[in-house]
Amino acid sequence: MLLEESTHMSDRTFFAHTAPEPGAPWQELEEHLTAVSARAEGNAQVFGAGEWGRVAGMWHDLGKYSEAFQEYLRTASDPDVHNADALPRTDHSTAGAQHAAKRFGGLGHLIAYVIAGHHAGLADMEASGTCLRKRLLKPVEPWGAAPARILDLPSPTPPPFLLKHLGAPARREGQFGLAFFTRMLYSALVDADFLDTEAFMDPARASERGEWPEDVLRRMLDAVEAHLTGFGEPKEEVNRRRAEVAQACREASEREPGLFTLTVPTGGGKTLASLLFSLRHAQTHGLRRVVYVAPFTSIIEQNADVYRDVFRHLVDAGLPDPVVEHHSNLDPDRETDQSRRATENWAAPLVVTTAVQFYESMFANRSSRCRKLHNLARAVVVLDEAQSLPVDLLAPCLRALEALSRDYGTTVVLCTATQPAVARTESFGIGLEFGSRTEIVPDPPSLFRALKRVAVEKAGALSDEDLVDRLCQHEQVLCIVNTRRHARILAQALGDGEEHVHLSALMCPAHRTEALARVRGRLERGAPCRVVSTQLIEAGVDIDFPVVYRALAGLDAIAQAAGRCNRNGRLSQGRTIVFEVEHASSERFIADQVGSARQMLAEYEDLLAPEAVAHYFRLHYWEQKGRWDKRDILDCFRLDTSGGPMPFLFQFRTAATAFRLIDTVGVPVIIPWGDEGGALCEELRNPWTTPGVRLLRRLQRFTVQIPERVWNQHRSRSFEIAHDQYPILALPEARYSPYLGLDLEADIGSELVV
């Protein structure tokens, strides 16, 4: 039996949401529209588009003024209806999109994209299935009961940068700028809608969101300065140079927001120096947060620990943790309810995340991925290891960075020891427009010479047998190769002994953490330690070997390998030995890097000299024009200049599908590693309990990605499937080695570690 209509509504009352609990009031529709409008206006005002956010928020649910939608709410609330999700849905988002396009004409279509997609995601204008063009022409349920005070809003004034893009419709930058504005407005709306709906439907969850005081960035800056002061007066050359880098960051922070480079060799203290610059710069110019982006989770986890140590006394004094990590390998023990909520929209003072999360979000079309984007406006974005941009996505990535800096008041810092050659030149038209005072460090070549702790030697081609013989001649040595397969072959040749360690992504993260702890312990004790690893050890892993062997790869990778050699300057000079392997990689990414680096071998005695690195990146990026936008991402954002009724021919869904920073991540399988892994797998196997978010997050540290072809070969005989979707390795004692990790077949590890 339906609830009495008079209990919840009269003829003039329309509702947005039913009550979260029986008997509680429903949320009135105008109340919801007004609240979302205010939130969206505030979100968009940060980039000068508050009026646009207000309109999008007020009109996003106009379709809920239809009797059909109100009947759906009443039926869904009937206690006799046991599966409300199975009820036929009423389209409530198309009405507002149609109203925006009709009332405001051409520019109204930008708002139409945003409103039509606030649940389904930003759509393509043209598609064989559902698309915006069809939705703007489709019949919808009558919604004429919407009051004039909601419908009769004035046309929003375009911010100056939008007028500039509208004035240059034939330019690719203008077309992309208009599409990027639509995406940022979409983010402002969907985050506002999520938060207001959450506040009504789940107040307890809403209360878990962190609230930081207005002066939080100043307090964080004071903490960083106090931390640096705690090091005392620098006496050694390395520490003096680190202090110089920090001072350069203080001075450069006064410059106007824009694009910056911070070129500091490994060991030069750029982790804290970049944070110092970011917080001082944000304080000086009224920016709102710092977003730290790195290519590998190993860097993020290590740097997040450094940051938390700096801010520990603030948290002890009652401040919500200002550091929010957003990556797939996050250990739930490091999370709080507040940090988990903050990853949804990055509403935190300091966000540390992966390049995959950062770049893919800027080209995503789903609301869950896009809602964070408006919080990148008027922020400081630090791109650590900035040289990791893939050639095939170089043009769209650079356009997104340019848009953030140019139109949204965001400062972007390219922070690396091997600065990529991405400045715009006549030969590199897609590059970034850097100003005259871009580099933060006054004299990078001098800094590199002062901090040079490693001699790079060229060993030529080495067979596996010769390489293993060489490794055995060193008490402590690290060897880094390009593929999992090669790492496994060398580790097997060395033999499984206490002094030998293998590291690759065929070992689950918990296993790798344990192995790295053993390596550090042996190094500190001066015990023999020979490590064979894939590139996962190169960036962000604080480890110090006297000798490092590196298979030929990009010069940035060689520089990272050298950063694991004599890292703390205990020797007068460490040795990094570059060699060519007998196993040619089939991976295009590796082959390209090796080919470019091989040319540098013949031309430069010092492969890590700044001029060699600059030459390498010019070769690696500039001479591959045909691949700068290999997936035609930028072609998804076009304008119809013929005067047609729908001028913005944006293909948001197509772009989101095509933009993948990592082509294939494989199939994640769960390893019952150690006591904790075994216990978690037992919990997962329980058929009477649905796995919760916390359990699944804990299991991330016990997963390994395997190629899909290997999964297809082994799924039936090597894995048990919990809850019909979670593969757990069966008989781990036979298929998972404490030395080598997962071992299903001889060539399982041929794919590149990412």
C-alpha positions in Angstrom: 0.0 0.0 0.0 1.4 3.4 -0.9 2.1 6.0 1.7 -0.6 8.7 1.9 0.5 11.4 -0.5 -0.6 14.1 2.0 2.0 12.8 4.4 4.8 14.1 2.2 3.5 16.4 -0.5 0.7 18.7 -1.5 -0.3 19.8 -4.9 2.3 22.5 -4.9 5.2 20.6 -3.3 7.8 18.8 -5.3 10.6 16.7 -3.8 14.1 15.9 -4.8 14.8 12.9 -2.5 12.8 10.7 -0.3 13.7 10.5 3.4 16.7 8.5 4.4 14.7 6.9 7.3 11.0 6.1 7.5 8.9 8.9 8.9 11.5 11.6 8.3 10.8 14.6 6.1 11.6 14.4 2.4 13.9 17.0 0.8 12.0 19.6 -1.1 13.1 20.0 -4.7 13.5 23.8 -4.6 15.6 23.5 -1.4 17.9 21.0 -3.2 18.2 23.2 -6.3 18.9 26.3 -4.3 21.6 24.5 -2.2 23.3 22.8 -5.1 23.2 26.1 -7.0 24.9 27.9 -4.1 27.6 25.2 -3.8 28.2 25.1 -7.6 28.4 28.9 -7.7 31.1 28.8 -5.0 33.0 26.1 -6.7 33.0 27.8 -10.1 33.6 31.3 -8.7 37.2 30.2 -8.1 37.8 30.4 -11.8 35.5 33.3 -12.5 32.4 31.4 -13.6 30.2 31.6 -10.5 27.2 32.6 -12.5 27.6 29.6 -14.7 27.7 27.3 -11.6 24.6 29.0 -10.2 22.6 28.4 -13.4 23.8 24.8 -13.8 22.9 24.0 -10.1 19.5 25.6 -10.3 18.5 23.7 -13.5 20.2 20.4 -13.1 17.1 18.6 -11.7 14.3 20.5 -13.5 13.0 17.1 -14.7 12.0 16.3 -11.2 9.2 18.8 -11.5 7.4 16.2 -13.6 4.5 14.2 -12.1 6.2 11.1 -13.5 9.3 11.6 -11.3 7.2 12.4 -8.3 5.2 9.3 -8.8 8.5 7.3 -9.0 9.5 8.8 -5.6 6.2 7.8 -4.0 6.4 4.3 -5.5 10.0 3.8 -4.4 9.1 4.8 -0.9 6.3 2.2 -0.6 7.3 -0.3 2.0 5.7 -3.0 -0.1 8.2 -2.3 -2.9 11.2 -4.5 -2.0 13.5 -3.6 -4.9 13.2 0.1 -5.6 16.2 0.0 -7.9 14.3 -2.2 -10.3 11.6 0.4 -10.9 11.5 2.2 -14.2 13.5 5.4 -14.0 12.3 8.8 -15.2 14.9 10.9 -17.1 15.2 14.0 -14.9 18.4 15.5 -16.3 17.5 16.1 -20.0 14.9 18.8 -19.2 17.4 21.2 -17.7 19.8 20.6 -20.6 17.1 21.4 -23.1 16.1 24.5 -21.2 19.7 25.8 -21.1 20.2 25.2 -24.8 16.8 26.8 -25.7 17.2 29.8 -23.4 20.8 30.7 -24.0 21.4 29.4 -27.5 25.0 28.5 -28.5 26.6 29.0 -25.1 23.7 27.3 -23.4 25.0 24.1 -25.0 28.0 24.1 -22.7 25.6 24.1 -19.7 23.6 21.4 -21.5 26.6 19.1 -21.6 27.0 19.6 -17.9 23.4 19.1 -16.8 22.7 16.2 -19.1 25.8 14.4 -17.8 25.5 15.0 -14.1 24.5 11.3 -13.6 25.4 9.5 -16.8 28.7 11.3 -17.5 29.7 13.9 -20.1 28.4 12.6 -23.4 29.5 12.8 -27.0 27.6 15.3 -29.2 27.4 12.6 -31.9 27.3 8.9 -31.3 25.4 5.8 -32.6 23.8 5.3 -29.2 22.8 7.9 -26.6 24.4 11.3 -27.3 23.7 14.9 -26.4 22.2 15.8 -29.8 19.6 13.1 -29.5 18.8 14.1 -25.9 18.3 17.7 -26.8 15.7 16.6 -29.3 14.0 13.9 -27.4 10.5 14.3 -25.8 10.6 14.5 -22.0 8.0 14.3 -19.3 6.2 17.6 -18.8 7.9 19.7 -16.1 5.9 23.0 -16.5 5.3 23.2 -12.7 8.8 24.6 -12.2 8.4 28.2 -10.9 9.5 31.2 -12.9 11.9 32.3 -10.2 14.0 29.2 -11.0 13.5 29.2 -14.8 14.0 32.9 -15.6 17.7 33.2 -14.7 19.8 35.8 -16.7 22.5 34.6 -19.1 25.8 34.1 -17.3 28.7 36.4 -18.3 31.6 34.4 -19.8 34.9 34.9 -17.9 37.6 36.7 -19.9 39.5 33.6 -20.8 36.3 32.0 -22.2 35.7 35.1 -24.4 39.2 34.7 -25.7 38.6 31.1 -26.7 35.3 32.0 -28.3 37.1 34.7 -30.3 39.4 32.1 -31.9 37.1 29.2 -32.8 39.5 27.9 -35.5 42.5 27.5 -33.2 43.0 24.1 -31.5 43.9 25.8 -28.2 40.6 27.7 -28.2 38.6 24.5 -29.0 40.3 22.6 -26.2 39.9 25.6 -23.8 36.2 25.6 -24.3 35.9 21.9 -23.8 38.1 22.1 -20.7 35.9 24.9 -19.3 32.9 22.6 -19.8 34.7 19.8 -17.9 35.6 22.2 -15.0 32.0 23.5 -14.8 30.8 19.9 -14.8 33.1 19.2 -11.9 31.8 22.2 -10.0 28.2 21.0 -10.4 28.6 17.3 -9.7 30.6 17.8 -6.6 28.0 20.3 -5.4 25.2 17.8 -6.1 27.1 14.9 -4.4 27.7 17.0 -1.3 24.2 18.3 -0.9 22.6 14.9 -1.5 25.0 13.4 1.0 24.2 16.0 3.6 20.5 15.1 3.4 20.7 11.4 2.8 23.7 10.5 5.0 24.5 13.2 7.6 26.8 10.9 9.5 29.0 10.3 6.4 28.9 14.1 5.6 30.2 14.8 9.1 33.3 12.6 8.4 34.6 15.1 5.9 37.6 17.0 7.2 37.3 20.7 7.9 40.6 22.6 8.1 41.0 26.1 9.5 41.5 29.0 7.1 45.1 29.4 8.2 46.0 25.7 7.6 48.5 26.5 4.8 50.3 29.1 7.0 50.5 26.6 9.8 51.9 23.9 7.4 54.4 26.4 6.1 55.6 27.2 9.6 56.0 23.5 10.2 58.1 23.0 7.1 60.3 26.0 8.0 60.7 24.7 11.6 61.6 21.2 10.2 64.3 22.7 7.9 65.7 24.8 10.8 65.9 21.7 12.9 68.7 20.4 10.6 71.0 23.1 12.0 73.7 24.9 10.2 74.8 22.9 7.1 78.4 21.8 7.2 78.8 19.1 4.5 78.7 20.2 0.9 75.6 18.2 0.2 73.6 19.9 3.0 74.9 23.3 2.1 73.6 22.8 -1.5 70.3 21.5 -0.2 70.0 24.7 1.9 70.7 26.7 -1.2 67.9 24.9 -3.1 65.5 25.7 -0.2 66.5 29.3 -0.2 65.9 29.5 -4.0 62.5 28.1 -3.4 61.7 30.8 -0.8 62.7 33.5 -3.2 61.0 32.1 -6.3 57.7 31.7 -4.3 57.2 35.5 -4.6 56.9 35.3 -8.4 53.5 35.4 -10.0 51.6 32.1 -10.5 52.3 30.2 -13.7 54.6 27.5 -15.1 57.8 26.7 -13.2 60.6 24.2 -13.4 62.6 22.9 -10.4 65.7 21.2 -11.7 67.5 19.5 -8.8 69.7 16.3 -9.0 68.7 13.3 -7.0 69.7 13.9 -3.4 69.4 17.6 -3.7 66.5 17.9 -1.3 63.7 18.6 -3.8 61.0 16.7 -1.8 61.0 19.3 1.0 62.1 22.2 -1.2 59.2 21.8 -3.6 56.8 21.6 -0.6 58.4 24.8 0.8 58.0 26.6 -2.5 54.4 25.4 -2.9 53.2 26.4 0.6 55.0 29.8 0.4 53.7 30.5 -3.1 50.1 29.5 -2.1 50.3 31.8 1.0 51.7 34.7 -1.1 49.1 34.5 -3.8 46.0 33.1 -2.1 46.1 29.7 -3.7 44.1 27.0 -2.0 46.0 23.7 -1.9 49.0 21.8 -3.0 48.6 18.7 -5.3 51.7 16.5 -5.5 51.8 14.2 -8.5 54.3 11.3 -9.0 54.5 8.4 -11.6 54.9 5.6 -9.0 53.1 4.8 -5.8 56.5 4.1 -4.2 57.4 7.8 -4.5 54.0 8.8 -3.1 54.1 6.6 -0.1 57.6 7.6 0.8 57.1 11.3 0.4 53.7 11.2 2.2 55.5 9.7 5.1 58.0 12.6 5.0 55.2 15.1 4.9 53.4 13.4 7.8 56.5 13.5 9.9 56.8 17.3 9.2 53.1 17.9 10.2 52.9 15.3 13.0 52.8 17.9 15.8 49.9 19.7 14.0 47.9 16.5 14.0 48.8 15.8 17.6 47.4 19.2 18.4 44.0 18.3 16.9 44.3 19.4 13.2 42.8 16.9 10.8 45.6 15.2 8.9 46.4 17.7 6.0 48.0 15.0 3.9 45.6 12.9 1.7 46.9 10.1 -0.4 45.0 9.0 -3.5 46.4 5.9 -5.1 45.5 2.2 -5.6 48.1 0.7 -3.2 47.0 2.7 -0.2 47.3 0.8 3.0 43.9 1.2 4.9 45.8 1.5 8.1 47.1 4.9 6.8 43.5 6.0 6.1 40.9 7.8 8.2 37.3 8.4 7.4 38.2 12.0 6.6 41.0 11.1 4.2 38.8 8.6 2.4 36.1 11.2 1.9 38.7 13.8 0.7 40.0 11.5 -2.1 36.5 11.8 -3.7 37.0 15.5 -4.4 40.5 16.5 -3.3 39.2 19.0 -0.8 42.3 18.9 1.4 45.3 21.1 1.9 47.9 18.6 0.5 46.9 15.8 -1.9 49.5 13.3 -3.0 48.4 11.2 -6.0 49.6 9.3 -9.1 50.1 10.6 -12.6 47.5 8.1 -13.8 44.9 9.5 -11.4 45.8 13.1 -12.2 45.9 13.0 -16.0 43.2 10.4 -16.6 40.8 12.5 -14.4 41.4 15.5 -16.6 40.1 13.5 -19.6 37.5 11.4 -17.8 33.8 11.8 -18.4 32.3 10.1 -15.4 31.1 12.2 -12.4 33.0 10.1 -9.9 36.3 10.8 -11.7 35.6 14.5 -12.6 34.2 15.9 -9.4 37.7 16.7 -8.0 38.8 18.8 -11.0 37.4 22.1 -9.8 39.7 21.9 -6.8 42.7 22.1 -9.1 41.8 25.7 -9.9 44.0 28.2 -8.0 46.2 25.4 -6.6 49.9 24.5 -6.8 50.5 21.3 -8.8 53.9 19.7 -8.4 54.7 17.2 -11.1 57.5 15.1 -9.6 59.5 13.1 -12.1 57.8 15.2 -14.8 59.8 13.5 -17.6 57.5 10.5 -17.4 54.9 11.9 -19.9 54.2 9.3 -22.6 55.0 10.4 -26.2 51.6 9.1 -27.5 49.7 11.4 -25.1 52.1 14.3 -25.0 50.0 16.8 -26.8 46.8 16.4 -24.7 48.7 16.3 -21.4 50.5 19.5 -22.2 47.3 21.2 -23.3 45.7 20.3 -20.0 48.7 21.6 -18.0 48.6 24.8 -20.1 44.9 25.3 -19.5 45.2 24.9 -15.8 48.0 27.5 -15.7 46.6 29.9 -18.2 42.9 29.9 -17.4 42.5 28.7 -13.8 45.2 30.4 -11.8 47.0 27.2 -11.1 50.8 27.1 -10.7 52.4 24.0 -12.2 55.9 23.0 -11.2 57.8 20.5 -13.3 60.1 19.0 -10.7 62.8 16.6 -11.8 66.5 15.9 -12.0 66.1 15.4 -15.8 64.0 18.2 -17.1 62.1 17.2 -20.2 62.4 19.5 -23.2 58.7 20.6 -23.3 59.1 24.3 -23.8 57.4 25.6 -27.0 59.8 26.3 -29.9 59.5 26.5 -33.6 60.3 22.8 -33.8 58.0 21.8 -30.9 54.8 23.7 -31.5 52.8 21.7 -28.8 55.2 22.8 -26.0 54.4 24.9 -23.0 54.8 28.7 -23.0 57.3 29.3 -20.2 58.0 32.8 -19.0 61.4 34.4 -18.7 61.8 33.5 -14.9 60.8 29.9 -15.1 63.6 27.9 -13.4 63.5 28.1 -9.6 67.1 27.2 -9.0 69.4 30.0 -10.3 72.2 27.8 -11.7 71.2 24.2 -12.2 74.5 23.2 -14.0 76.5 24.4 -11.0 74.3 22.6 -8.6 74.7 19.3 -10.6 78.5 19.7 -10.6 78.5 20.3 -6.8 76.3 17.3 -6.1 77.9 14.9 -8.5 78.5 11.7 -6.5 78.5 9.1 -9.2 80.7 8.3 -12.2 78.7 6.8 -15.1 80.6 4.0 -17.0 79.8 2.4 -20.3 80.2 -1.4 -20.2 78.9 -2.1 -23.7 77.0 -5.4 -24.4 76.9 -8.0 -21.6 75.6 -11.5 -21.8 73.6 -12.7 -18.8 76.5 -14.9 -17.8 79.0 -12.1 -17.9 76.6 -9.8 -16.0 76.1 -12.3 -13.2 79.8 -12.9 -12.9 80.3 -9.1 -12.5 77.6 -8.9 -9.9 79.2 -11.6 -7.9 82.4 -9.6 -7.7 80.7 -6.9 -5.6 79.7 -7.3 -1.9 76.9 -4.7 -2.3 75.4 -4.1 -5.7 72.1 -3.2 -7.4 71.2 -4.3 -10.9 68.2 -2.7 -12.6 66.8 -4.2 -15.8 63.9 -3.3 -18.1 61.5 -6.3 -17.8 60.2 -8.7 -15.2 61.4 -11.6 -17.3 65.0 -10.4 -17.4 65.0 -9.7 -13.6 63.7 -13.3 -13.0 66.4 -14.8 -15.2 69.2 -12.9 -13.5 67.9 -13.6 -10.0 67.6 -17.3 -10.7 71.2 -17.3 -12.0 72.4 -15.6 -8.8 70.6 -18.1 -6.7 68.3 -17.8 -3.7 70.5 -16.9 -0.8 70.2 -14.6 2.1 72.4 -12.0 0.4 70.4 -12.1 -2.8 67.1 -10.1 -3.3 64.8 -10.0 -6.3 62.3 -7.1 -6.7 59.6 -6.9 -9.3 55.8 -6.3 -9.6 55.4 -10.1 -9.7 55.8 -9.7 -5.9 52.8 -8.2 -4.1 53.4 -4.8 -2.4 53.5 -6.3 1.1 56.2 -8.8 0.0 58.2 -6.0 -1.7 58.0 -3.9 1.4 59.4 -6.8 3.5 62.2 -7.4 0.9 63.2 -3.7 0.9 63.4 -3.7 4.6 65.8 -6.6 4.5 67.9 -4.8 1.9 68.2 -1.7 4.0 69.1 -3.7 7.0 71.9 -5.5 5.2 73.2 -2.3 3.7 73.3 -0.6 7.1 75.1 -3.5 8.7 77.6 -3.7 5.8 76.5 -7.2 5.0 76.7 -8.7 1.5 73.7 -7.6 -0.5 73.1 -8.2 -4.3 69.7 -7.0 -5.6 68.2 -7.5 -9.1 65.2 -5.3 -9.7 62.9 -3.9 -12.4 62.6 -0.1 -12.6 60.2 0.0 -9.7 63.2 0.6 -7.4 64.4 3.7 -9.3 62.1 6.5 -8.3 61.4 7.4 -4.7 63.0 4.5 -3.0 65.5 5.8 -0.5 68.3 3.3 -0.8 72.1 3.6 -1.1 74.4 1.2 -3.0 78.1 1.8 -3.8 77.7 0.2 -7.3 74.7 0.2 -9.6 74.3 -1.6 -12.9 71.7 -0.3 -15.3 70.4 -1.9 -18.5 70.4 0.7 -21.2 67.2 2.8 -21.1 66.1 6.4 -21.3 68.6 8.9 -19.8 66.0 9.8 -17.2 65.9 6.2 -16.1 69.7 6.0 -16.0 69.7 9.2 -13.9 67.2 7.6 -11.5 69.3 4.5 -11.2 72.4 6.7 -10.4 70.3 8.3 -7.7 70.4 4.9 -5.8 74.2 5.0 -6.0 76.2 6.7 -3.3 73.0 8.5 -2.5 74.2 9.8 0.9 77.7 10.8 -0.3 79.5 8.3 2.0 82.0 7.5 -0.8 84.2 9.9 -2.7 82.5 8.6 -5.8 80.0 5.8 -6.6 79.8 3.8 -9.8 76.8 3.4 -12.1 77.6 1.1 -15.0 75.4 1.2 -18.1 75.2 -2.0 -20.2 73.3 -3.3 -23.2 71.4 -6.6 -22.7 71.1 -9.7 -24.8 67.3 -9.7 -24.5 65.8 -7.0 -26.7 62.5 -5.8 -25.4 59.4 -6.0 -27.5 57.8 -3.1 -25.6 57.6 0.0 -27.8 58.1 2.3 -24.9 61.4 0.7 -23.9 62.6 0.2 -27.5 62.1 3.9 -28.2 64.0 5.0 -25.1 66.8 2.6 -25.7 67.1 3.8 -29.3 67.3 7.4 -28.3 69.7 6.7 -25.4 72.0 4.7 -27.7 72.6 7.8 -29.8 73.7 9.6 -26.7 76.2 6.9 -25.8 78.3 7.9 -28.8 78.0 11.6 -28.4 78.5 12.3 -24.7 81.1 11.1 -22.3 78.9 12.0 -19.3 75.4 10.7 -20.1 73.9 12.7 -17.2 75.3 16.1 -18.1 72.4 18.6 -18.5 73.3 19.1 -22.2 73.1 15.3 -22.8 69.7 15.1 -21.0 68.3 18.0 -23.0 69.5 16.5 -26.2 67.9 13.1 -25.3 64.5 14.7 -24.7 64.6 16.7 -27.8 65.3 13.5 -29.7 62.7 11.5 -27.6 59.9 14.1 -27.9 60.6 16.5 -30.8 61.4 14.0 -33.5 58.2 11.9 -33.0 55.6 14.4 -34.2 53.4 11.7 -35.6 52.9 10.3 -32.1 52.2 13.4 -30.0 48.5 12.7 -30.1 48.4 9.2 -31.4 45.0 8.4 -30.1 43.4 11.6 -31.6 42.3 12.9 -28.2 42.4 16.6 -29.3 40.3 15.8 -32.3 37.5 15.0 -29.9 37.1 18.7 -29.2 35.9 20.6 -32.3 33.7 23.5 -33.1 31.1 23.7 -35.8 32.0 27.1 -37.4 29.2 26.8 -40.1 26.6 28.4 -37.9 24.7 25.2 -37.1 22.4 25.0 -34.1 24.8 22.9 -32.0 28.2 24.6 -32.2 30.2 22.6 -29.8 31.1 19.2 -31.2 32.7 17.7 -28.2 33.2 13.9 -27.9 33.8 13.6 -24.1 33.0 9.9 -23.8 35.2 9.0 -26.8 38.1 10.9 -25.4 37.7 9.3 -22.0 37.8 5.8 -23.5 40.9 6.6 -25.6 42.9 8.4 -22.9 44.8 5.8 -20.9 48.2 6.6 -19.4 48.8 2.9 -19.0 47.5 0.8 -21.9 47.1 -2.5 -20.1 47.2 -3.0 -16.4 46.3 -6.7 -16.5 44.2 -8.7 -14.2 44.7 -8.2 -10.4 45.0 -11.5 -8.5 45.2 -11.9 -4.7 48.2 -13.6 -3.0 47.8 -15.1 0.5 51.2 -13.8 1.4 52.3 -14.2 5.0 50.0 -14.3 8.0 48.2 -11.1 7.2 47.6 -12.0 3.6 46.4 -15.5 4.5 44.0 -14.1 7.2 42.6 -11.5 4.8 42.0 -14.2 2.1 40.2 -16.3 4.6 38.0 -13.4 5.5 37.3 -12.8 1.8 36.4 -16.5 1.3 33.5 -16.2 3.8 30.4 -16.9 1.6 28.1 -15.3 4.2 29.7 -11.9 4.3 29.8 -9.3 1.5 33.4 -7.9 1.3 33.5 -4.4 2.6 35.5 -1.5 1.3 38.1 -1.7 4.1 38.8 -5.4 3.4 39.2 -4.8 -0.3 41.5 -1.9 0.3 43.7 -4.0 2.7 43.8 -6.7 0.0 45.4 -4.2 -2.5 48.7 -4.7 -0.7 48.5 -8.4 -1.6 47.7 -8.2 -5.3 49.7 -8.8 -8.4 48.8 -7.7 -11.9 49.2 -10.5 -14.5 48.7 -10.3 -18.3 45.2 -11.2 -19.5 46.5 -14.0 -21.7 48.2 -15.6 -18.6 45.0 -15.1 -16.6 43.0 -16.9 -19.3 45.4 -19.8 -19.3 45.5 -20.2 -15.5 42.2 -19.0 -14.1 40.6 -22.5 -13.8 43.6 -24.4 -12.5 45.5 -21.8 -10.5 42.9 -19.6 -8.8 39.8 -19.9 -6.7 37.2 -17.2 -7.2 35.7 -15.7 -4.1 32.2 -14.1 -4.4 32.4 -14.8 -8.2 34.8 -11.9 -8.8 37.9 -12.0 -6.6 40.6 -14.4 -7.8 42.8 -15.9 -4.9 45.9 -17.8 -5.8 45.4 -21.5 -5.0 48.3 -23.5 -3.6 50.6 -20.5 -3.1 53.4 -22.6 -1.7 53.8 -24.1 -5.2 53.0 -21.0 -7.3 54.4 -18.1 -5.3 58.1 -18.0 -4.4 59.4 -16.1 -1.4 62.3 -15.2 -3.6 60.8 -14.5 -7.1 57.1 -13.9 -6.4 54.3 -15.3 -8.6 55.5 -18.0 -10.9 52.8 -19.4 -13.3 54.9 -19.7 -16.4 58.3 -18.9 -17.7 57.4 -15.8 -19.7 54.8 -14.3 -17.4 57.1 -11.4 -16.7 57.9 -10.3 -20.2 55.7 -7.2 -19.9 57.0 -3.9 -18.8 56.7 -3.0 -15.2 54.8 0.3 -14.8 
